[in-house]
Amino acid sequence: EEFFHTFNALYQTNRQIVLSSDAPPEDIPDLEDRLVSRFKWGLVTAVEAPDYETRIAIVQTKARLRRLTLGEGVAEHVAASIDSNIRELEGAITNLQIRASVDGEEIDLDLARKTIAAPERVDVSTSATMQAVLDAAISFYGVKLSDLQAKKKTRSIARPRQVVMYLARKHTRHSLEEIGGYLGGRDHTTVMHGYSKVAELRESDPQFASELDRLESRIVGDQQG
């Protein structure tokens, strides 16, 4: 109600109004018709995800603003691994900066590969729902959804939560922000860290890899069934 009157006041005084959303006005849930009609008075246009070359340029620019020196191939690896939006690219740079600082290393391609695992492409025709991933993990690990969404950091909860992040990133079409939203409102950098952690552990721990394979087979089987 307040926003409706604010919009009218700005419009009547010839102010410029710029709104952004993740859907066109008519597709935004629970939005009153009177607001939908007002939002459509002006130009409505889609802002597409940046292409590969643009993502490289964004990574290089963001790194330069932070006075970070990226080794050969780092910007290209980040751009190839993350193709959703600029916030996730910024999150990747933050992760690289933190890991390089903690480990005392330069930001080279090897560090980038260890920090940012390139996610496998999701087959849209067989992609899972977020609920299917959550249900499988809850059943497999014997935890509650409220535990996964809580702030608990005990290993018995943190590991299943990171597995959900990994599987959701790999098997659903959700962005990092959306996945974090299902897990208690965690931000995209936390989800990215969880994905990388599980991907790294899968490579180094055969027992964990087998465990993850069994869990994935449940998700894939449920979708095919």
N, C-alpha and C positions, 0 to 999 in steps of 0.2 A: 504493500500500500504506500509506504514511504517512498519507495523507489519510483513508483508511478508518478507521484506528484513532483518528485525531484526532476524526473525526465521532462515532464511538461514545463516546469519552470525554466529549465535550461533551453528547451526548444523554443519557447515563446520569447526568450531574450536573444535568439539567434546565436546561441553557443554551439560549438562543434562538439558532437558526442561520438566517441569511438568505443564500441563494445566488442569483446572477444569471448568466444565460447567454443566448446568442442562439438557443436552441432548447429545447424541452421535454426532460426527462431521457431519454426513450426514443429521441430523435432525435440525441443527442450521440454522435458517432463515437468508437469505441474506449473507451467507458465500460463498465466491468464491470457485470454484472447486479446484483451485490450492492450497488453504489453507486446504480444506477438505482432499485432498490427502496427504498433508504433515502431518496433524494431525493424520492420520491413519498409518503413517510409524511406529509408536511405539505401545506400548501396550495400548489398549483402554479397560477399565473395568468399570463396574458400582459400585458405592459405595452405598450400601443399607442403609436404615434408621436403627438406632440402635434398638435392641430388648429391651424388658422390663427390663431385668436384667442389660443390658448395660446402659440403661437410668438412672436407679437407681444409678449405680456406677458413672456415669457422674455428676449427681446432687450432690452426696456426695463429689466428688472431687472438683467441682467448689465451693461448699460452704466452704470446708476446706481451699481452696486458699484465700477466702475472710474472713477467720476467723469467719465464721458464725456457730452457733450451731443450728442444726435442731432437732426439737422434734421428738418423735417416730411417724413413719408413714408419715412424711412430704415428704421425698424423694420418697416414694412409691406413694403418691398422685400425686406429680408432674409428675412422670414417667408415671402414668396411664392416666393423663389428656393430656399430650403432647407427641405425638408419631411421629412427623414429622422430626425434625432435632435438632442439638445441639444448634444452635443459639436461637431457641425458648425456649429451656430448660434454657439457660443462661438468656434470657429475663424474664423468670418466677422467677428465683432466684433474679434478680434485683428488680422485683416488690415486692417480699417478703421482701427483705432487706429494701426497701424504706418504705413500709407500717409498718413494725415492728418498724422502727426508728421514723416515724411520730406518730404512736399510742402509742409508748412506751411499746410495748408488746414483748414477746418472740415469736420466730418462732415455733409455735406448729401446730398441725393438724387443729385446729379450724381456726386459722389465714390463713393457707394454703387453706382451703376450701372456705373461704370468698374471698380470693384474686384470686385464680385460680379455676374457675368453670370448672368442667370436661365437655367438649363439647359432645353433643350427636353425635353418629356415623351417618355419611352421607350414605344414601342408594344410591349407585352408579347408580342404574337403574332409580332412580327418582330425582337425584340431579339437582339443578337449575344452570343456568349460572350466572355469575357475572352481566351480562347486565340485566338479568331478575330481580335480586335483586335491582339493581340501579334504573331501570325503575319503579318498584313498589314503592320504597321509595320516589322517586322524585314526582310521581303522588300523593301519599298518603299525603305527608307533604307540597306539593306545593313549593318545592325548585328547584334550578337549579343544574345540575351536576358540573358546575364551582364553585358553593358555597361549595359543598361537598369536592371538591378538593383544595379549597383555605385554607388559614391559619386562617380564621375567627374562633373565639372561642365563639361567642355569642350563647346563649342556643338554639335559634331558628334554628341554623345550627349544633351546636355540637351534640345535641340529635339525629337528623336524621342520622348524620354521624356515631355515635356510634351504632345506630340501624342497619345500613348497615353492620358494622363490625360484629355485633352479627349474623345477618341473613346469611351473607356470610360464616362465620365460621361454622354455623350450617347446611346450606343447599347446600353449594358448596364444591367442592373438592380442592379449592385453599388453599395454605398455608397462614400463617399470613403475610409473606413478599409480596406475590402476591396481597392479599387483600389491603394492604397498598399502593401498587403501583397503584391500581385503584383509590385511594383516595388521590392523590397529592403526592405520594412518601413517605407516613408516614411509620415509621419503625415498626417492629413486636411487640415491647413492647407497642407502642401506641395502636395497634389493640387489643392486649391481654387485655390491660386496658379497652378499650371500650367494649369488649365482657363481661368482668367480671362486669363492671358497669351496663350494661343492664340486665344481668342475675340476679344480686342482686336486681335491681329495679323491675324486673318482679315478684320476690318473695314477695316484700314488698308493692307494689302498685297495687291493683286490677284493677284500671282504666287503668293504663299503660299496665298491662298484657292483658286486653281485647283489647286494641288498637293494641298490638303486635300480638295477635291472628288473628285479622282481616287482618293485613298486611301479615302475614304468609299464611293465606288461599288464598290470591291473588296469591302469588308466587307459592304455591303448585298447585292451580287450573290452572294457566297458563301452568305449566309443564305437567300436566295431560291432558290438553286440546290440 
